[in-house]
Structures are given as C-alpha cells and as structure tokens.
Amino acid sequence: MPPVMELYYKTKHIDYISLPPFRADCLGASSYSMDFIYPKENGKVYLTKNFNGEIQPFVLKVAHSDQRAKLFWYLNDKFLGTTQTFHKMSVEAKTGKYYITVTDEAGNEISRRIEIVKE
C-alpha cells in the first residue's frame, strides 16, 4: 500500500500490520517508500496572516513507510531540517516558485514543485 494510504488506513484499523521491508536484493525496494501528503504537485500554497497581521509559516507533510525513518528537508537548495516519526516541517518563505526535496537515510528522494502566493 502506498505510504499515504497506509497512514490513513492505520488510523481507522488498529489491527493493521505494515508489510515488512523488501529484501536488499529485491527490485523495487524503494518503490512507495514515501510520498507527499501536502502540498500537491504544482500546487499553490497561500500564506496566511494571524490576528496581528504577521505572515504565518505553512506546514509540509510527508508519509514514509518506515515510521522510524529520518527525513532531510530542503527548500530549493536550502536545508530546512530533519524529522523522525512525525514527518511535518514548518516553513517560512516569501512568495515565489520553489522545489521541495525530501530525502531519507537510504537515499530515496522525492521532490515537489510549488508556488507560494499571498491571499
């Protein structure tokens, strides 16, 4: 099951057991290892303001098939940080077009192109 589907399925079915990882010599060992929950590909992220008029950060979310995996987050070429267990990253950025790249410890990588706009 793809990671995003598995994440939501597990919340509703407590008896669900994740499949074991692929053997090292199996092809496709990296298929469906992680995927973006938010934002969508070529999506627009709208910056919002709080009651004081300050622009708020937005949150990126990724699902990984290994809950213990460590993920490394990048906005264009700028390193944002690392997550483990809960793969959410808060981002403060100006309007414009960006590439979000997330890499895990095994070298698997996903990227997403987004546009940040003001409401």
C-alpha positions as a Markdown table, in Angstrom:
| # | Residue | x | y | z |
|---|---|---|---|---|
| 1 | Met | 0.0 | 0.0 | 0.0 |
| 2 | Pro | 1.4 | 3.5 | -0.8 |
| 3 | Pro | 2.6 | 5.3 | 2.3 |
| 4 | Val | -0.2 | 8.0 | 2.3 |
| 5 | Met | -2.9 | 5.4 | 2.0 |
| 6 | Glu | -1.3 | 3.3 | 4.7 |
| 7 | Leu | -1.0 | 6.2 | 7.1 |
| 8 | Tyr | -4.8 | 7.0 | 6.9 |
| 9 | Tyr | -5.8 | 3.3 | 6.9 |
| 10 | Lys | -3.8 | 2.6 | 10.1 |
| 11 | Thr | -5.7 | 5.4 | 11.9 |
| 12 | Lys | -9.0 | 3.6 | 11.3 |
| 13 | His | -7.9 | 0.0 | 11.6 |
| 14 | Ile | -5.9 | -0.6 | 14.7 |
| 15 | Asp | -5.3 | -4.3 | 13.8 |
| 16 | Tyr | -3.5 | -3.4 | 10.6 |
| 17 | Ile | 0.1 | -4.6 | 10.4 |
| 18 | Ser | 2.5 | -3.0 | 8.0 |
| 19 | Leu | 4.3 | -5.2 | 5.5 |
| 20 | Pro | 8.0 | -6.0 | 6.3 |
| 21 | Pro | 10.6 | -4.1 | 4.3 |
| 22 | Phe | 11.8 | -5.5 | 1.0 |
| 23 | Arg | 14.9 | -7.7 | 1.0 |
| 24 | Ala | 18.0 | -5.8 | -0.1 |
| 25 | Asp | 18.3 | -7.8 | -3.3 |
| 26 | Cys | 14.7 | -7.2 | -4.4 |
| 27 | Leu | 14.0 | -4.7 | -7.2 |
| 28 | Gly | 11.6 | -2.0 | -6.3 |
| 29 | Ala | 12.8 | -1.8 | -2.7 |
| 30 | Ser | 12.5 | 1.9 | -2.8 |
| 31 | Ser | 9.1 | 2.0 | -4.5 |
| 32 | Tyr | 6.4 | 3.7 | -2.4 |
| 33 | Ser | 8.8 | 4.4 | 0.4 |
| 34 | Met | 7.5 | 7.9 | 0.9 |
| 35 | Asp | 5.1 | 10.4 | -0.6 |
| 36 | Phe | 3.9 | 13.9 | 0.0 |
| 37 | Ile | 0.6 | 14.4 | 1.8 |
| 38 | Tyr | 0.8 | 18.2 | 1.5 |
| 39 | Pro | 1.3 | 20.1 | -0.8 |
| 40 | Lys | 0.1 | 18.6 | -4.1 |
| 41 | Glu | 2.3 | 18.7 | -7.2 |
| 42 | Asn | 2.4 | 22.1 | -8.8 |
| 43 | Gly | 0.1 | 23.3 | -6.0 |
| 44 | Lys | -0.2 | 26.8 | -4.7 |
| 45 | Val | 0.4 | 27.5 | -1.0 |
| 46 | Tyr | -1.4 | 30.5 | 0.3 |
| 47 | Leu | 0.3 | 32.5 | 3.0 |
| 48 | Thr | -2.0 | 33.5 | 5.8 |
| 49 | Lys | -1.7 | 36.1 | 8.5 |
| 50 | Asn | -2.5 | 35.9 | 12.2 |
| 51 | Phe | -4.7 | 38.5 | 14.0 |
| 52 | Asn | -1.6 | 40.8 | 14.4 |
| 53 | Gly | -1.1 | 40.8 | 10.6 |
| 54 | Glu | 2.1 | 38.7 | 10.7 |
| 55 | Ile | 2.6 | 36.1 | 8.0 |
| 56 | Gln | 2.4 | 32.6 | 9.3 |
| 57 | Pro | 4.6 | 29.6 | 8.3 |
| 58 | Phe | 3.0 | 26.7 | 6.4 |
| 59 | Val | 3.4 | 23.1 | 7.1 |
| 60 | Leu | 4.7 | 20.4 | 4.7 |
| 61 | Lys | 3.7 | 16.8 | 5.4 |
| 62 | Val | 5.2 | 13.5 | 4.1 |
| 63 | Ala | 4.2 | 9.9 | 4.8 |
| 64 | His | 7.0 | 7.3 | 5.0 |
| 65 | Ser | 6.5 | 3.5 | 5.0 |
| 66 | Asp | 9.1 | 3.2 | 7.8 |
| 67 | Gln | 7.9 | 5.2 | 10.9 |
| 68 | Arg | 11.5 | 5.3 | 12.3 |
| 69 | Ala | 13.0 | 6.8 | 9.1 |
| 70 | Lys | 14.9 | 10.0 | 9.4 |
| 71 | Leu | 14.0 | 12.5 | 6.7 |
| 72 | Phe | 16.0 | 15.5 | 5.5 |
| 73 | Trp | 14.1 | 18.5 | 4.1 |
| 74 | Tyr | 15.2 | 21.1 | 1.6 |
| 75 | Leu | 13.5 | 24.2 | 0.1 |
| 76 | Asn | 15.4 | 24.7 | -3.2 |
| 77 | Asp | 18.9 | 24.1 | -2.1 |
| 78 | Lys | 18.4 | 25.4 | 1.5 |
| 79 | Phe | 18.4 | 22.7 | 4.2 |
| 80 | Leu | 15.3 | 23.1 | 6.4 |
| 81 | Gly | 15.8 | 20.4 | 9.0 |
| 82 | Thr | 15.3 | 16.8 | 9.9 |
| 83 | Thr | 12.2 | 14.9 | 11.1 |
| 84 | Gln | 11.7 | 11.5 | 12.6 |
| 85 | Thr | 8.4 | 9.7 | 13.5 |
| 86 | Phe | 6.2 | 12.7 | 12.6 |
| 87 | His | 7.2 | 14.0 | 9.2 |
| 88 | Lys | 5.9 | 17.6 | 9.3 |
| 89 | Met | 8.1 | 20.6 | 8.5 |
| 90 | Ser | 7.2 | 24.2 | 9.2 |
| 91 | Val | 8.4 | 26.6 | 6.5 |
| 92 | Glu | 8.7 | 30.3 | 6.4 |
| 93 | Ala | 9.2 | 31.6 | 2.8 |
| 94 | Lys | 8.4 | 34.5 | 0.6 |
| 95 | Thr | 6.2 | 34.4 | -2.4 |
| 96 | Gly | 7.7 | 32.7 | -5.5 |
| 97 | Lys | 8.2 | 29.3 | -7.1 |
| 98 | Tyr | 10.1 | 26.6 | -5.1 |
| 99 | Tyr | 11.2 | 23.0 | -5.2 |
| 100 | Ile | 10.7 | 20.9 | -2.0 |
| 101 | Thr | 13.0 | 17.9 | -1.8 |
| 102 | Val | 12.8 | 15.3 | 0.9 |
| 103 | Thr | 15.5 | 12.6 | 1.3 |
| 104 | Asp | 15.6 | 9.6 | 3.7 |
| 105 | Glu | 18.6 | 7.8 | 5.2 |
| 106 | Ala | 18.5 | 5.2 | 2.5 |
| 107 | Gly | 19.0 | 7.8 | -0.2 |
| 108 | Asn | 15.4 | 7.7 | -1.5 |
| 109 | Glu | 14.3 | 11.2 | -2.6 |
| 110 | Ile | 11.0 | 12.9 | -3.6 |
| 111 | Ser | 10.6 | 16.4 | -4.9 |
| 112 | Arg | 7.6 | 18.6 | -5.4 |
| 113 | Arg | 7.3 | 22.0 | -7.2 |
| 114 | Ile | 5.1 | 24.6 | -5.5 |
| 115 | Glu | 4.2 | 28.2 | -5.8 |
| 116 | Ile | 3.8 | 30.4 | -2.7 |
| 117 | Val | 1.4 | 33.2 | -3.1 |
| 118 | Lys | -0.3 | 35.8 | -0.8 |
| 119 | Glu | -4.0 | 35.7 | -0.3 |
